[in-house]
Amino acid sequence: MNRFKSKVAVVTGGGGGIGAAICKRLAREGAAVVAVDMSPSAVLPVVADIIASGGVAEAAVINVADEGACGQMIEKLLSRRQRIDVLVNNAGIFRGGKLLDLSDDDWRRSFAVNLDAIYHLCRSVLPSMVARRAGAIVNTSSQWGLHPAPDCIAYNVTKAAVASFTQNLARDYAPDGIRVNAVCPGEIYTPMLEQGLERSGRSIDDLNKRVPFGRVGTSEEVAALVAFLASDEAPFMCGSLVEITGAQAVA
Ligand SMILES: NC(=O)c1ccc[n+]([C@@H]2O[C@H](COP(=O)([O-])OP(=O)(O)OC[C@H]3O[C@@H](n4cnc5c(N)ncnc54)[C@H](O)[C@@H]3O)[C@@H](O)[C@H]2O)c1
């Protein structure tokens, strides 16, 4: 498939498990990919892999919670490439705990990275999409944003806000030809999930058994869904919150 030929895609959290898979998938399908991440050691190898496979990619090493950095990155990109066809707001952090276990920093940082970054980037990218009357935005929410899991109120509330933000943006900008959707993954095997296993003392086998499908998901499976939602194959998908969970209910 070559669904993103001549298209420019910006993917945040591009150095992480799901983000790297999204970058590689979009690049393999022809996109020029801008992989955005605050960790150079995570994102530079992703870009190198894409280029080594004949794709087009560059890294933008910024903190997406920094409004100024987001604005400057998008401005520079637009002046060089004239267009952004796809924005994938995927960067996220997990700060667990019940309300009384959280620090103020856990709460504020969760909102800054998981929600405010999406606000900054959409505000920077949308004017150029509206002017062209075309563009697709895909946000990474979570199954836990729709059905909260216990003991992670900050994460769940930010992901619920991402889901609502997605539906609001979709309604407001559908008349301008912009499609906005969200993916809501269940348990996906990534560095974030590995850290969760370490914290809980559970093994991957324990987690696999909890999923009716018999295993947790892969980053590539989420990337395939993101690519579909961002592509012209999904022209009437707008404002959708798509769960990808292997039929797992929240425990
Ligand atoms: N793994 C799962 O089971 C799962 C389930 C549901 C939703 N999600 C969501 O999927 C997204 C990707 O998660 P993942 O599992 O690939 O995580 P990950 O930890 O592997 O990757 C996250 C990436 O985001 C980057 N990042 C974090 N804060 C940043 C910031 N302020 N600025 C720029 N980059 C930043 C990190 O450096 C990292 O490379 C997140 O939004 C996460 O909440 C993951």
PDBQT file of the ligand as one rigid body, heavy atoms in Angstrom, charges set to zero:
ROOT
HETATM    1  N1  LIG A 301       1.371   0.703  25.891  1.00  0.00    +0.000 N 
HETATM    2  C1  LIG A 301       0.107   0.633  26.213  1.00  0.00    +0.000 C 
HETATM    3  O1  LIG A 301      -0.365  -0.393  26.719  1.00  0.00    +0.000 OA
HETATM    4  C2  LIG A 301      -0.810   1.804  25.970  1.00  0.00    +0.000 A 
HETATM    5  C3  LIG A 301      -2.188   1.607  26.142  1.00  0.00    +0.000 A 
HETATM    6  C4  LIG A 301      -3.049   2.684  25.899  1.00  0.00    +0.000 A 
HETATM    7  C5  LIG A 301      -2.563   3.889  25.479  1.00  0.00    +0.000 A 
HETATM    8  N2  LIG A 301      -1.207   4.058  25.332  1.00  0.00    +0.000 N 
HETATM    9  C6  LIG A 301      -0.753   5.364  24.893  1.00  0.00    +0.000 C 
HETATM   10  O2  LIG A 301       0.006   5.218  23.718  1.00  0.00    +0.000 OA
HETATM   11  C7  LIG A 301       0.950   6.289  23.613  1.00  0.00    +0.000 C 
HETATM   12  C8  LIG A 301       2.326   5.713  23.359  1.00  0.00    +0.000 C 
HETATM   13  O3  LIG A 301       2.638   4.879  24.453  1.00  0.00    +0.000 OA
HETATM   14  P1  LIG A 301       3.830   3.805  24.434  1.00  0.00    +0.000 P 
HETATM   15  O4  LIG A 301       3.327   2.631  25.162  1.00  0.00    +0.000 OA
HETATM   16  O5  LIG A 301       4.387   3.678  23.069  1.00  0.00    +0.000 OA
HETATM   17  O6  LIG A 301       4.839   4.551  25.412  1.00  0.00    +0.000 OA
HETATM   18  P2  LIG A 301       6.424   4.708  25.379  1.00  0.00    +0.000 P 
HETATM   19  O7  LIG A 301       6.786   5.120  26.756  1.00  0.00    +0.000 OA
HETATM   20  O8  LIG A 301       7.053   3.522  24.743  1.00  0.00    +0.000 OA
HETATM   21  O9  LIG A 301       6.619   5.935  24.378  1.00  0.00    +0.000 OA
HETATM   22  C9  LIG A 301       6.274   7.241  24.698  1.00  0.00    +0.000 C 
HETATM   23  C10 LIG A 301       7.235   8.154  23.980  1.00  0.00    +0.000 C 
HETATM   24  O10 LIG A 301       6.813   9.511  24.226  1.00  0.00    +0.000 OA
HETATM   25  C11 LIG A 301       7.964  10.289  24.501  1.00  0.00    +0.000 C 
HETATM   26  N3  LIG A 301       7.579  11.426  25.334  1.00  0.00    +0.000 N 
HETATM   27  C12 LIG A 301       7.101  11.386  26.597  1.00  0.00    +0.000 A 
HETATM   28  N4  LIG A 301       6.911  12.626  27.051  1.00  0.00    +0.000 NA
HETATM   29  C13 LIG A 301       7.264  13.472  26.050  1.00  0.00    +0.000 A 
HETATM   30  C14 LIG A 301       7.301  14.882  25.931  1.00  0.00    +0.000 A 
HETATM   31  N5  LIG A 301       6.936  15.673  26.940  1.00  0.00    +0.000 N 
HETATM   32  N6  LIG A 301       7.729  15.421  24.762  1.00  0.00    +0.000 NA
HETATM   33  C15 LIG A 301       8.115  14.622  23.736  1.00  0.00    +0.000 A 
HETATM   34  N7  LIG A 301       8.125  13.282  23.812  1.00  0.00    +0.000 NA
HETATM   35  C16 LIG A 301       7.689  12.708  24.957  1.00  0.00    +0.000 A 
HETATM   36  C17 LIG A 301       8.919   9.353  25.229  1.00  0.00    +0.000 C 
HETATM   37  O11 LIG A 301      10.264   9.806  25.151  1.00  0.00    +0.000 OA
HETATM   38  C18 LIG A 301       8.674   8.051  24.507  1.00  0.00    +0.000 C 
HETATM   39  O12 LIG A 301       9.578   7.859  23.426  1.00  0.00    +0.000 OA
HETATM   40  C19 LIG A 301       0.844   7.072  24.924  1.00  0.00    +0.000 C 
HETATM   41  O13 LIG A 301       0.018   8.193  24.727  1.00  0.00    +0.000 OA
HETATM   42  C20 LIG A 301       0.177   6.080  25.842  1.00  0.00    +0.000 C 
HETATM   43  O14 LIG A 301      -0.515   6.713  26.890  1.00  0.00    +0.000 OA
HETATM   44  C21 LIG A 301      -0.328   3.041  25.556  1.00  0.00    +0.000 A 
ENDROOT
TORSDOF 0
